[in-house]
């Protein structure tokens, strides 16, 4: 039996129009609209103090690096399409870019996977010279149209000798961005791992240097026990301290931010990161692709509803 459509029945034409419009939805129709977009480069401190567990997720203690990763992955979902994100890491005395900024929506899976894969074992050296690392980052980005977001707890290892502090004046105000302080205010133990990444308790006082032994001492020689200008510029007594513990060195990070022309914010929760990044100062006007498939789908529903109206 052959079914012949009744071309005089308006409902046939309504269904035909609905089918035609529905097919357009599968081509993901889009339009462009004005939007505030961001071009951000995240540089994450992956030195060992960033394993200190003074944050919580789901009421469980987590390390600073893990918390930064979680916050960044949530931030990706909030950035408007058309924005771009790059990623890099800091350890020792310099930062390294893993990739230049790419569009957050089309490259979401790749960016998210790269952030999730950040690990302290990616570090190529154990030292932590944050001022030097910040300087190398600013020099790397000074000719690029990118907003720097530099995550660190501010703990340098071994402790820096103020006599040899790097000069940030040459790159001041050449890069816009923010230093994000990570960690708690109270001293907490730093987890210790073996070469295979297996946890081996916490660092002890004898495991770490408690003062700088580089160059000339910045102390008064008359007050240094066992001082010898050539053989013992820092004296003969063993240094003691709490460098095997860790806390957020906020005043130091604020100082670095002021010297480099960056802002300073503290990472307390996901909202604090959102407020730090999505500022008018960091945004630029641009065109954003907006999916309008819902409009077509709504029209299809309207047509189908009309079919059953008598």
Backbone as numpy.savetxt, mean C-alpha at the origin, in Angstrom:
# Nx Ny Nz CAx CAy CAz Cx Cy Cz
-46.65 -29.55 -36.88 -47.50 -28.36 -36.88 -46.61 -27.11 -36.88
-46.91 -26.20 -37.74 -46.14 -24.96 -37.85 -46.85 -23.84 -37.11
-46.08 -23.17 -36.24 -46.64 -22.04 -35.49 -46.28 -20.75 -36.22
-47.28 -20.04 -36.63 -47.06 -18.78 -37.36 -47.36 -17.62 -36.43
-46.38 -16.73 -36.23 -46.62 -15.58 -35.34 -47.68 -14.65 -35.89
-48.47 -14.13 -34.99 -49.50 -13.17 -35.38 -48.86 -11.79 -35.41
-48.57 -11.35 -36.64 -47.85 -10.08 -36.77 -48.72 -8.88 -36.42
-49.99 -9.12 -36.26 -50.87 -8.01 -35.90 -50.99 -7.86 -34.38
-50.47 -8.84 -33.67 -50.54 -8.81 -32.21 -49.38 -7.97 -31.67
-49.70 -6.92 -30.97 -48.66 -6.01 -30.46 -47.70 -6.71 -29.52
-48.21 -7.79 -28.85 -47.35 -8.50 -27.91 -46.18 -9.20 -28.60
-46.40 -9.63 -29.84 -45.30 -10.22 -30.60 -44.18 -9.21 -30.79
-44.53 -8.03 -31.15 -43.52 -7.00 -31.40 -42.84 -6.55 -30.09
-43.61 -6.57 -29.00 -42.99 -6.24 -27.72 -41.95 -7.29 -27.33
-42.29 -8.57 -27.53 -41.34 -9.64 -27.20 -40.12 -9.61 -28.12
-40.36 -9.29 -29.38 -39.24 -9.20 -30.33 -38.30 -8.06 -29.94
-38.89 -6.93 -29.56 -38.07 -5.79 -29.14 -37.30 -6.11 -27.87
-37.95 -6.83 -26.93 -37.29 -7.20 -25.68 -36.10 -8.12 -25.95
-36.29 -9.07 -26.88 -35.21 -9.99 -27.22 -34.04 -9.25 -27.86
-34.35 -8.31 -28.74 -33.30 -7.54 -29.41 -32.52 -6.68 -28.41
-33.25 -6.03 -27.51 -32.58 -5.18 -26.51 -31.77 -6.03 -25.54
-32.31 -7.21 -25.16 -31.60 -8.09 -24.24 -30.28 -8.56 -24.82
-30.26 -8.78 -26.13 -29.01 -9.22 -26.75 -27.93 -8.15 -26.65
-28.33 -6.88 -26.60 -27.35 -5.79 -26.49 -26.66 -5.81 -25.13
-27.35 -6.32 -24.10 -26.77 -6.35 -22.76 -25.50 -7.19 -22.73
-25.46 -8.25 -23.52 -24.32 -9.15 -23.50 -23.07 -8.55 -24.14
-23.22 -7.40 -24.77 -22.07 -6.70 -25.33 -21.53 -5.64 -24.37
-22.05 -5.64 -23.13 -21.58 -4.73 -22.07 -21.53 -3.27 -22.54
-22.67 -2.71 -22.86 -22.69 -1.31 -23.31 -22.16 -0.38 -22.22
-21.39 0.62 -22.64 -20.79 1.56 -21.69 -20.91 2.97 -22.22
-20.78 3.91 -21.30 -20.69 5.32 -21.66 -19.60 5.93 -20.81
-19.13 7.09 -21.18 -18.07 7.76 -20.42 -18.67 8.88 -19.58
-18.05 9.11 -18.43 -18.52 10.15 -17.53 -17.32 10.78 -16.83
-17.45 12.03 -16.42 -16.42 12.71 -15.68 -16.29 12.09 -14.28
-15.05 11.92 -13.82 -14.84 11.33 -12.50 -13.50 11.79 -11.94
-13.35 11.71 -10.62 -12.08 11.98 -9.97 -11.29 10.68 -9.91
-10.14 10.65 -10.58 -9.36 9.43 -10.70 -8.03 9.59 -9.97
-7.41 8.46 -9.67 -6.17 8.44 -8.88 -5.12 7.60 -9.60
-3.87 8.03 -9.44 -2.73 7.29 -9.97 -1.74 7.10 -8.82
-1.85 5.95 -8.16 -1.16 5.69 -6.90 -0.07 4.65 -7.07
1.03 4.84 -6.36 2.08 3.83 -6.28 2.29 3.46 -4.83
1.98 2.21 -4.49 2.13 1.71 -3.13 3.53 1.13 -2.95
4.27 1.65 -1.97 5.57 1.08 -1.59 5.42 0.54 -0.17
5.64 -0.76 0.00 5.37 -1.42 1.27 6.68 -1.89 1.91
6.88 -1.49 3.15 8.02 -1.94 3.95 7.84 -3.43 4.23
8.82 -4.26 3.83 8.72 -5.70 4.08 9.84 -6.18 5.00
10.43 -5.25 5.78 11.48 -5.64 6.72 10.86 -6.43 7.88
11.71 -7.08 8.68 11.22 -8.07 9.63 10.34 -7.50 10.74
10.55 -6.25 11.10 9.69 -5.67 12.14 8.24 -5.57 11.69
8.00 -5.64 10.37 6.64 -5.58 9.85 5.88 -6.88 10.09
6.57 -7.89 10.66 5.88 -9.11 11.07 5.29 -9.01 12.47
5.60 -7.93 13.17 5.11 -7.74 14.54 3.58 -7.75 14.56
3.03 -8.51 15.47 1.58 -8.74 15.49 0.89 -7.80 16.48
0.66 -6.57 16.06 -0.05 -5.62 16.92 -1.30 -5.06 16.23
-1.84 -5.81 15.27 -3.15 -5.52 14.68 -4.03 -6.74 14.89
-5.32 -6.57 14.61 -6.25 -7.70 14.69 -7.15 -7.74 13.46
-7.41 -8.96 12.99 -8.40 -9.21 11.94 -9.26 -10.37 12.43
-10.57 -10.16 12.43 -11.51 -11.19 12.93 -11.13 -11.62 14.34
-10.74 -10.64 15.15 -10.40 -10.85 16.57 -9.19 -11.76 16.75
-8.36 -11.86 15.72 -7.14 -12.64 15.80 -5.94 -11.72 15.52
-4.83 -11.86 16.30 -3.67 -11.00 16.05 -3.03 -11.31 14.70
-2.67 -10.26 13.98 -2.00 -10.41 12.69 -0.83 -9.45 12.62
0.13 -9.77 11.77 1.28 -8.92 11.59 0.95 -7.66 10.82
1.84 -6.69 10.94 1.63 -5.40 10.27 1.54 -5.56 8.75
2.44 -6.35 8.19 2.43 -6.54 6.74 1.13 -7.17 6.29
0.64 -8.15 7.03 -0.63 -8.79 6.67 -1.78 -7.79 6.74
-1.75 -6.91 7.72 -2.82 -5.92 7.86 -2.77 -4.90 6.73
-1.56 -4.49 6.34 -1.42 -3.57 5.21 -1.97 -4.21 3.94
-1.65 -5.46 3.72 -2.13 -6.16 2.53 -3.66 -6.21 2.50
-4.26 -6.53 3.65 -5.71 -6.59 3.72 -6.33 -5.23 3.45
-5.76 -4.18 4.02 -6.28 -2.83 3.81 -6.17 -2.41 2.36
-5.05 -2.75 1.71 -4.86 -2.39 0.31 -5.84 -3.13 -0.59
-6.07 -4.39 -0.30 -7.01 -5.17 -1.12 -8.43 -4.62 -1.00
-8.78 -4.13 0.17 -10.09 -3.51 0.33 -10.15 -2.17 -0.39
-9.02 -1.46 -0.37 -8.98 -0.16 -1.03 -9.15 -0.30 -2.54
-8.65 -1.38 -3.12 -8.83 -1.60 -4.56 -10.29 -1.59 -4.95
-11.15 -2.12 -4.08 -12.58 -2.19 -4.37 -13.24 -0.82 -4.33
-12.59 0.13 -3.65 -13.18 1.46 -3.48 -12.71 2.46 -4.53
-11.58 2.19 -5.15 -11.07 3.14 -6.14 -11.94 3.10 -7.39
-12.26 4.26 -7.96 -13.10 4.28 -9.16 -12.37 3.71 -10.37
-13.12 3.04 -11.23 -12.54 2.54 -12.48 -11.93 3.70 -13.24
-10.80 3.46 -13.87 -10.05 4.52 -14.53 -8.86 4.95 -13.71
-8.90 4.69 -12.39 -7.74 4.93 -11.54 -6.68 3.88 -11.82
-5.44 4.18 -11.42 -4.33 3.27 -11.68 -3.53 3.04 -10.39
-3.00 1.83 -10.26 -2.23 1.46 -9.07 -0.95 0.75 -9.49
0.17 1.19 -8.89 1.44 0.51 -9.04 1.87 -0.04 -7.69
2.84 -0.96 -7.68 3.22 -1.62 -6.44 4.72 -1.81 -6.38
5.28 -1.61 -5.18 6.70 -1.83 -4.96 6.96 -2.19 -3.52
8.20 -2.55 -3.21 8.56 -2.94 -1.85 9.82 -2.20 -1.43
9.95 -2.04 -0.10 11.15 -1.43 0.47 11.81 -2.39 1.44
13.13 -2.48 1.36 13.96 -3.13 2.36 15.38 -2.62 2.20
16.22 -2.81 3.18 17.61 -2.35 3.19 17.67 -0.84 3.02
18.16 -0.35 1.86 18.33 1.09 1.65 17.60 1.62 0.43
16.78 0.80 -0.20 16.12 1.27 -1.42 14.80 0.56 -1.63
14.01 1.13 -2.52 12.74 0.54 -2.91 12.83 0.04 -4.35
12.03 -0.94 -4.66 11.99 -1.51 -6.00 10.54 -1.62 -6.45
10.27 -1.16 -7.67 8.93 -1.28 -8.23 8.71 -2.69 -8.76
7.56 -3.27 -8.41 7.19 -4.56 -8.99 6.46 -4.35 -10.31
5.66 -3.29 -10.39 5.04 -2.93 -11.67 4.57 -1.48 -11.61
4.56 -0.85 -12.78 4.07 0.52 -12.93 2.55 0.53 -12.78
1.95 1.70 -12.52 0.49 1.76 -12.33 -0.29 1.21 -13.52
-1.26 0.36 -13.21 -2.18 -0.17 -14.22 -3.61 0.07 -13.75
-4.55 0.06 -14.69 -5.94 0.40 -14.41 -6.55 -0.62 -13.43
-7.27 -0.11 -12.43 -7.68 -0.97 -11.32 -8.79 -1.95 -11.66
-9.65 -1.61 -12.61 -10.76 -2.52 -12.91 -10.33 -3.61 -13.89
-9.73 -3.23 -14.99 -9.29 -4.23 -15.96 -8.15 -5.09 -15.40
-7.33 -4.52 -14.50 -6.20 -5.26 -13.93 -6.41 -5.68 -12.50
-7.68 -5.70 -12.05 -7.95 -5.97 -10.64 -7.37 -7.29 -10.17
-7.60 -8.35 -10.90 -7.15 -9.69 -10.46 -5.64 -9.72 -10.30
-4.93 -9.10 -11.24 -3.46 -9.12 -11.19 -2.94 -8.29 -10.03
-3.52 -7.09 -9.83 -3.08 -6.24 -8.72 -3.37 -6.90 -7.39
-4.57 -7.45 -7.25 -4.97 -8.09 -6.01 -4.06 -9.28 -5.68
-3.73 -10.07 -6.69 -2.86 -11.23 -6.48 -1.45 -10.80 -6.08
-0.96 -9.71 -6.69 0.39 -9.22 -6.37 0.45 -8.72 -4.93
-0.59 -8.01 -4.48 -0.62 -7.53 -3.10 -0.69 -8.71 -2.13
-1.53 -9.69 -2.45 -1.67 -10.86 -1.58 -0.36 -11.63 -1.45
0.48 -11.57 -2.49 1.72 -12.34 -2.50 2.88 -11.64 -1.80
2.71 -10.40 -1.36 3.79 -9.70 -0.67 4.22 -10.48 0.57
5.53 -10.61 0.75 6.04 -11.45 1.83 7.39 -10.91 2.29
7.67 -11.03 3.59 8.94 -10.53 4.12 10.13 -11.25 3.50
9.92 -12.47 3.00 11.01 -13.23 2.39 11.41 -12.72 1.02
10.69 -11.72 0.51 11.09 -11.07 -0.74 12.25 -10.11 -0.51
12.56 -9.83 0.75 13.64 -8.88 1.06 14.99 -9.42 0.60
15.81 -8.56 0.00 17.12 -8.95 -0.50 18.23 -8.70 0.52
17.89 -8.06 1.65 18.85 -7.82 2.73 18.06 -7.57 4.01
18.71 -7.75 5.16 18.00 -7.66 6.43 17.98 -6.26 7.02
18.86 -5.36 6.57 18.90 -4.01 7.13 17.64 -3.23 6.80
17.41 -2.17 7.56 16.25 -1.31 7.33 16.65 0.15 7.52
16.98 0.82 6.43 17.33 2.24 6.44 16.21 3.02 5.77
15.21 3.38 6.56 13.98 3.93 6.00 14.22 5.27 5.32
15.02 6.13 5.93 15.29 7.43 5.31 15.95 7.25 3.94
16.90 6.32 3.86 17.54 6.04 2.57 16.54 5.45 1.58
15.69 4.55 2.09 14.68 3.95 1.22 13.69 4.96 0.70
13.29 5.90 1.55 12.38 6.95 1.12 13.05 7.84 0.08
14.33 8.17 0.30 15.06 8.99 -0.65 15.14 8.31 -2.01
15.45 7.01 -2.02 15.53 6.29 -3.29 14.18 6.23 -3.99
13.10 6.15 -3.20 11.75 6.11 -3.77 11.40 7.45 -4.41
11.71 8.53 -3.72 11.40 9.85 -4.25 12.21 10.14 -5.51
13.46 9.71 -5.53 14.27 9.89 -6.73 13.73 9.08 -7.89
13.20 7.90 -7.60 12.64 7.03 -8.62 11.35 7.60 -9.22
10.56 8.31 -8.41 9.25 8.77 -8.85 9.19 10.25 -9.20
10.28 10.99 -9.03 10.21 12.45 -9.14 9.83 12.94 -10.53
10.08 12.16 -11.56 9.73 12.59 -12.92 8.49 11.87 -13.44
7.77 11.22 -12.54 6.58 10.48 -12.94 5.34 11.09 -12.30
4.25 11.06 -13.02 3.00 11.62 -12.53 2.28 10.58 -11.68
2.82 10.35 -10.47 2.26 9.33 -9.58 2.20 9.87 -8.16
1.24 9.39 -7.39 1.12 9.73 -5.98 1.72 8.60 -5.16
2.70 8.92 -4.33 3.39 7.91 -3.53 2.62 7.62 -2.24
2.48 6.34 -1.94 1.91 5.90 -0.66 2.93 4.94 -0.05
3.65 5.41 0.96 4.79 4.69 1.53 4.41 4.14 2.90
4.32 2.81 3.03 3.92 2.16 4.28 5.16 1.72 5.06
5.24 2.10 6.34 6.37 1.67 7.16 6.04 1.86 8.64
6.72 1.07 9.49 6.58 1.26 10.93 7.64 2.22 11.47
8.59 2.63 10.63 9.58 3.62 11.04 10.75 3.06 11.82
10.83 1.74 12.00 11.92 1.16 12.78 13.12 0.86 11.88
14.25 1.48 12.18 15.46 1.25 11.41 16.36 0.25 12.14
16.99 -0.61 11.38 17.85 -1.64 11.97 19.11 -1.79 11.12
20.30 -1.65 11.72 20.49 -1.23 13.11 20.12 0.25 13.28
20.00 0.72 14.54 19.62 2.12 14.76 20.55 3.05 13.99
20.01 4.12 13.41 20.82 5.00 12.57 21.78 5.88 13.36
22.86 6.23 12.74 23.79 7.20 13.30 23.39 8.57 12.75
22.89 9.48 13.58 22.41 10.78 13.09 23.45 11.54 12.27
24.72 11.24 12.49 25.78 11.94 11.76 25.69 11.68 10.26
25.09 10.55 9.87 25.09 10.15 8.46 23.67 10.08 7.89
22.80 10.89 8.41 21.43 10.92 7.94 21.36 11.44 6.50
20.63 10.77 5.60 20.53 11.24 4.21 19.79 12.56 4.11
20.14 13.35 3.12 19.55 14.68 2.92 18.36 14.56 1.96
17.17 14.93 2.44 15.96 14.83 1.63 15.59 16.15 0.97
16.32 17.22 1.27 15.97 18.54 0.76 15.98 18.59 -0.76
16.88 17.83 -1.38 17.01 17.88 -2.84 15.77 17.36 -3.55
14.98 16.52 -2.87 13.79 15.97 -3.52 12.50 16.45 -2.85
12.63 17.42 -1.95 11.45 17.90 -1.25 10.43 18.50 -2.22
9.17 18.13 -2.05 8.03 18.64 -2.82 8.07 18.24 -4.29
8.95 17.33 -4.68 8.99 16.89 -6.08 8.03 15.74 -6.34
7.60 15.09 -5.28 6.63 14.00 -5.40 5.52 14.25 -4.38
4.27 14.15 -4.80 3.18 14.27 -3.84 2.84 12.89 -3.30
2.32 12.87 -2.09 1.97 11.59 -1.54 1.89 11.61 -0.03
1.92 10.42 0.56 1.71 10.29 1.99 2.52 9.12 2.53
3.10 9.34 3.71 3.72 8.25 4.47 2.66 7.72 5.42
2.42 6.42 5.37 1.42 5.80 6.22 2.12 5.02 7.33
1.95 5.48 8.57 2.56 4.82 9.71 1.82 3.55 10.09
2.57 2.47 10.29 1.98 1.16 10.55 2.47 0.64 11.90
1.55 0.16 12.74 1.94 -0.43 14.00 1.30 0.23 15.20
1.54 -0.36 16.39 0.98 0.16 17.62 1.98 1.01 18.38
1.50 1.67 19.42 2.33 2.58 20.20 3.16 1.85 21.25
2.74 0.64 21.62 3.44 -0.11 22.66 4.45 -1.07 22.04
5.56 -1.28 22.75 6.56 -2.22 22.29 5.99 -3.64 22.26
6.24 -4.33 21.16 5.77 -5.70 21.00 6.92 -6.56 20.47
6.92 -7.85 20.79 8.00 -8.73 20.31 7.94 -8.93 18.80
9.11 -9.09 18.19 9.19 -9.33 16.74 9.34 -10.82 16.50
8.42 -11.44 15.76 8.53 -12.87 15.47 9.82 -13.20 14.72
10.39 -14.35 15.03 11.63 -14.81 14.41 11.33 -16.05 13.58
11.88 -16.10 12.38 11.67 -17.21 11.46 13.01 -17.78 11.01
13.00 -19.08 10.65 14.23 -19.67 10.11 14.26 -19.50 8.60
15.28 -20.06 7.97 15.47 -19.88 6.52 14.32 -20.45 5.70
13.57 -21.40 6.28 12.44 -22.01 5.57 11.12 -21.31 5.87
11.19 -20.24 6.63 9.97 -19.51 6.95 9.21 -20.07 8.13
9.82 -21.02 8.87 9.17 -21.59 10.04 9.40 -20.70 11.25
8.36 -20.46 12.01 8.47 -19.57 13.16 9.32 -20.19 14.27
10.23 -19.38 14.81 11.15 -19.83 15.85 11.09 -18.91 17.07
9.91 -18.59 17.51 9.76 -17.73 18.67 9.91 -16.26 18.32
10.61 -15.51 19.19 10.77 -14.07 19.00 12.25 -13.70 19.11
12.58 -12.54 18.55 13.96 -12.05 18.66 14.27 -11.70 20.12
15.50 -12.00 20.53 15.98 -11.72 21.87 16.98 -10.56 21.82
17.29 -9.95 22.96 18.22 -8.81 22.96 19.55 -9.12 22.28
20.05 -10.33 22.45 21.36 -10.68 21.87 21.30 -10.95 20.37
20.09 -10.96 19.80 19.95 -11.26 18.37 20.11 -10.04 17.47
20.04 -8.84 18.04 20.01 -7.64 17.21 20.98 -6.60 17.74
21.48 -5.71 16.87 22.31 -4.60 17.34 21.44 -3.52 17.98
21.94 -2.93 19.04 21.16 -1.92 19.76 21.69 -0.51 19.53
22.74 -0.38 18.72 23.24 0.94 18.37 23.98 0.83 17.05
24.19 1.95 16.43 24.96 1.98 15.19 26.45 1.83 15.51
27.14 1.12 14.66 28.60 1.00 14.80 29.29 1.45 13.52
28.55 2.27 12.75 29.08 2.73 11.47 29.68 4.12 11.61
30.87 4.32 11.03 31.47 5.65 10.97 31.93 6.17 12.32
31.88 7.47 12.44 32.28 8.12 13.69 31.09 8.24 14.63
31.36 8.11 15.90 30.30 8.24 16.89 29.83 9.70 16.96
28.55 9.88 17.21 28.01 11.23 17.39 27.97 11.62 18.87
28.54 10.76 19.73 28.56 11.03 21.16 29.86 11.75 21.56
29.84 12.36 22.72 31.02 13.01 23.27 32.04 11.95 23.66
33.27 11.95 23.04 34.27 10.91 23.34 34.58 10.79 24.82
34.46 11.90 25.57 34.77 11.86 26.99 33.76 11.04 27.78
32.57 10.81 27.18 31.52 10.07 27.87 31.38 8.64 27.36
32.29 8.22 26.49 32.22 6.87 25.93 33.22 5.98 26.64
32.75 4.97 27.32 33.62 4.04 28.02 34.48 3.26 27.04
35.80 3.30 27.21 36.70 2.56 26.33 36.85 3.18 24.96
36.66 4.49 24.85 36.74 5.16 23.54 38.15 5.12 22.97
38.20 4.80 21.65 39.45 4.89 20.91 39.08 5.37 19.52
39.65 6.49 19.10 39.24 7.12 17.85 39.33 6.18 16.65
40.34 5.32 16.62 40.52 4.44 15.47 39.89 3.07 15.67
40.08 2.47 16.84 39.68 1.08 17.05 38.33 0.92 17.74
37.91 1.90 18.50 36.64 1.77 19.23 35.95 3.13 19.34
35.51 3.70 18.21 34.88 5.03 18.27 33.56 5.03 19.03
32.96 3.85 19.22 31.71 3.76 19.99 31.93 3.18 21.38
33.19 2.99 21.75 33.50 2.46 23.07 33.63 0.96 23.08
34.00 0.42 24.25 34.24 -1.01 24.38 33.11 -1.75 25.06
32.14 -1.03 25.63 31.04 -1.69 26.31 29.99 -2.18 25.31
29.43 -3.35 25.61 28.36 -3.88 24.77 27.11 -3.02 24.93
26.48 -2.71 23.80 25.27 -1.89 23.84 24.08 -2.71 24.29
23.20 -2.10 25.04 21.95 -2.75 25.45 20.79 -1.86 25.03
19.61 -2.45 24.91 18.46 -1.67 24.51 17.26 -2.56 24.24
16.27 -2.00 23.56 15.04 -2.75 23.28 14.78 -2.87 21.78
15.84 -2.87 20.98 15.68 -2.96 19.54 15.16 -4.31 19.07
15.13 -5.30 19.97 14.53 -6.60 19.63 13.01 -6.54 19.73
12.49 -5.42 20.21 11.05 -5.16 20.27 10.72 -4.11 19.22
9.43 -3.91 19.00 9.06 -2.97 17.94 7.79 -2.21 18.30
7.75 -0.96 17.84 6.56 -0.11 17.95 6.57 0.84 16.76
5.49 1.55 16.58 5.43 2.57 15.54 6.28 3.77 15.94
7.27 4.12 15.12 8.11 5.30 15.36 7.46 6.49 14.64
6.39 6.96 15.23 5.57 7.96 14.56 6.26 9.31 14.42
6.95 9.75 15.46 7.61 11.05 15.38 8.68 11.05 14.29
9.36 9.93 14.12 10.40 9.84 13.09 9.78 9.89 11.69
8.67 9.19 11.50 8.00 9.20 10.20 7.42 10.58 9.89
6.91 11.25 10.91 6.41 12.62 10.71 7.55 13.55 10.29
8.71 13.34 10.90 9.87 14.15 10.54 10.28 13.91 9.09
10.31 12.64 8.68 10.66 12.32 7.29 9.63 12.90 6.32
8.36 12.85 6.71 7.31 13.41 5.85 7.50 14.92 5.68
7.80 15.61 6.77 7.99 17.06 6.70 9.21 17.41 5.85
10.29 16.64 5.99 11.51 16.93 5.25 11.37 16.64 3.75
10.46 15.74 3.40 10.31 15.37 1.99 9.10 16.03 1.32
8.30 16.75 2.10 7.13 17.41 1.53 5.94 16.50 1.35
5.92 15.38 2.07 4.81 14.44 2.01 3.88 14.65 3.21
2.70 14.10 3.11 1.79 14.07 4.25 2.13 12.87 5.13
1.58 12.88 6.34 1.71 11.71 7.20 0.32 11.32 7.70
0.01 10.04 7.64 -1.21 9.50 8.21 -0.89 8.18 8.89
-1.74 7.78 9.80 -1.53 6.52 10.51 -2.58 5.51 10.08
-2.16 4.26 9.90 -3.08 3.19 9.52 -3.68 2.60 10.79
-4.93 2.91 11.04 -5.64 2.35 12.20 -6.70 1.33 11.77
-7.33 1.58 10.63 -8.32 0.65 10.08 -8.47 0.96 8.59
-9.36 0.22 7.92 -9.53 0.40 6.48 -10.03 1.81 6.14
-10.88 2.37 6.99 -11.40 3.72 6.73 -10.30 4.77 6.79
-9.34 4.58 7.69 -8.24 5.55 7.80 -7.42 5.56 6.53
-7.25 4.42 5.88 -6.51 4.38 4.62 -7.32 5.03 3.52
-8.61 4.79 3.51 -9.48 5.40 2.51 -9.39 6.92 2.59
-9.42 7.46 3.79 -9.34 8.91 3.99 -7.97 9.45 3.59
-6.94 8.66 3.80 -5.59 9.11 3.47 -5.36 9.16 1.97
-5.99 8.27 1.22 -5.71 8.17 -0.21 -6.66 8.97 -1.09
-7.95 8.90 -0.80 -8.91 9.53 -1.69 -9.14 10.99 -1.28
-8.09 11.77 -1.46 -8.12 13.21 -1.17 -8.22 13.98 -2.48
-8.83 15.14 -2.38 -8.94 15.98 -3.57 -7.56 16.34 -4.12
-6.58 16.47 -3.22 -5.23 16.83 -3.64 -4.60 15.76 -4.53
-4.98 14.51 -4.33 -4.41 13.41 -5.08 -5.22 13.05 -6.32
-6.43 13.58 -6.43 -7.32 13.22 -7.53 -7.08 14.09 -8.76
-7.41 13.53 -9.91 -7.34 14.26 -11.17 -8.62 14.01 -11.96
-9.13 15.04 -12.64 -10.33 14.81 -13.45 -10.01 13.92 -14.64
-10.92 13.04 -14.95 -10.71 12.14 -16.08 -12.02 11.53 -16.53
-11.93 10.71 -17.56 -13.10 10.03 -18.09 -13.15 8.61 -17.55
-14.31 8.26 -17.06 -14.52 6.93 -16.49 -15.57 6.19 -17.31
-15.27 4.95 -17.68 -16.24 4.12 -18.38 -17.27 3.59 -17.40
-18.55 3.80 -17.71 -19.64 3.39 -16.83 -20.51 2.37 -17.56
-20.75 1.24 -16.94 -21.60 0.20 -17.51 -23.06 0.64 -17.46
-23.72 0.66 -18.61 -25.12 1.07 -18.66 -26.02 -0.11 -19.06
-25.50 -1.33 -18.90 -26.30 -2.50 -19.24 -27.59 -2.57 -18.45
-27.56 -2.03 -17.21 -28.76 -2.06 -16.37 -29.92 -1.28 -16.99
-29.58 -0.27 -17.77 -30.65 0.51 -18.43 -31.37 -0.35 -19.45
-30.58 -1.10 -20.22 -31.18 -1.98 -21.23 -32.00 -3.07 -20.56
-31.47 -3.63 -19.47 -32.19 -4.68 -18.76 -33.50 -4.15 -18.19
-33.47 -2.92 -17.68 -34.69 -2.33 -17.16 -35.74 -2.14 -18.24
-35.29 -1.75 -19.44 -36.22 -1.56 -20.54 -36.84 -2.90 -20.96
-36.02 -3.97 -20.92 -36.53 -5.30 -21.24 -37.63 -5.70 -20.26
-37.41 -5.47 -18.97 -38.42 -5.80 -17.97 -39.70 -5.00 -18.19
-39.54 -3.75 -18.57 -40.72 -2.92 -18.84 -41.52 -3.47 -20.01
-40.85 -3.88 -21.07 -41.51 -4.44 -22.24 -42.24 -5.74 -21.89
-41.55 -6.59 -21.10 -42.17 -7.84 -20.72 -43.39 -7.62 -19.84
-43.32 -6.63 -18.97 -44.47 -6.33 -18.13 -45.64 -5.83 -18.98
-45.32 -5.07 -20.03 -46.39 -4.52 -20.89 -47.10 -5.64 -21.65
-46.40 -6.73 -21.94 -47.02 -7.85 -22.65 -48.23 -8.38 -21.91
-48.14 -8.34 -20.55 -49.22 -8.94 -19.77 -50.24 -7.92 -19.31
-50.11 -6.67 -19.77 -51.12 -5.66 -19.45 -52.25 -5.76 -20.44
-53.45 -5.86 -19.97 -54.61 -5.95 -20.86 -55.34 -4.59 -20.87
